[in-house]
Structure formats: structure tokens, C-alpha cells
Amino acid sequence: MKSKTARLIGSAAVVMLLAILAGCGGVKGDYACQGGLLDSLKLKSGGKAYITMTMFGQKLEKAGTYTVDGDKINVVIDGESMLFTKSGKTLNAGGMPGTCTAK
């Protein structure tokens, strides 16, 4: 009976681990932004970041970098940092950058 219980506990642990890993999805992808200056944000492999924004009727595209530390994503464009907090499919920087949601 002990071996059956041990297998059941082991199986439950594996299922829980898979559920946790599934919820910890990466940040790479395309995001639509609102509530701030950004129109869109793209986070690519290798720590490459791309933003688009519209200023004075002109669409601007800029490239930069990003790093991830837990649920914090730091995007650096032209030497300026934007710190986003990840919650589900949303990256929230508040203020000027706004909130970006995965497409």
C-alpha cells in the first residue's frame, strides 16, 4: 500500500509542477499598448526590444534591449529605462509608457 501511496503523491507533485511551469510563461511576444505613449511593444529572443509610438502625428519605431527579473521587465530604449510588471498577459509600466497586453 505504501508504494501505491508514494506513486500517487509523486504523480500529484508532477502535475503541480507542470501547472506552475505553465503559469510562468515567458515575456517574448507582441504586445498592444494603451493608456500611455506606446502603441506596441515587441520582445524578441536575445533580449531585443522594439517599440512603436505616435508623436505629433508621426509614427516612430525604436529598437533597444530588455532584461527579465522575476515579474519585472526592464526595457531600455535610447538609454531610457521603462520598468514593466508582468501580470498574466499584461505588462504594466503605468504613467507614460502605459499598459501592454499580449496579442
RABELGI-V804979 format. One line per field, one symbol per residue. ss: DSSP state (h for helix, s for strand, l for the rest). burial: 1 if it has 9 or more other C-alpha atoms within 8 Angstrom, else 0. Layout:
BEGIN
ss=???
burial=???
END
This chain:
BEGIN
ss=lhhhhhhhhhhhhhhhhhhhhhhlllllsssssslllssssssshhhssssssssllssssssssssssllssssssllssssssssllssssslllsssssl
burial=0000000000000000000000000000111111011111111100111111110000000011110000011111100001111100011110001111110
END
